[in-house]
Amino acid sequence: LSLYSYDGSLATVKRKTDEAELRRTAERFAKTYAPAEFEKSEVNEASANGRYVFTERVNGIEYAENRISVYVNEKNGKVMTYSKNWENDVEFDTAENLISERDAWKAVYAKSFSILLK
């Protein structure tokens, strides 16, 4: 599902909306149009400048394939684009046998260096 709107203001109206208000607008919009998915999501760290991506978190791990994206025009505070990409009924394994990201990278480096040193 996606939506796009353009009101011609990108080049003509000066910015009057701060970052906190842009985020609140994006969150309200996402929560209104995808409430169940929004509840399972957290804002992506790279979100800024009016572009916000809310991704699903499962067992504390980001599942980036499930996301809600909202772009709020920085100059007038209006929602310009919205998209939702969501796979329903995905079953996730439990987190009991998962290792940390740090330990995973250590394992990759250890394996890579052992191959190079042979």
Summary of the structure (lengths in Angstrom):
residues: 118
radius of gyration: 19.1
end to end distance: 51.0
largest distance: 62.5
contacts: 292
relative contact order: 0.19
helix: 31%
strand: 29%
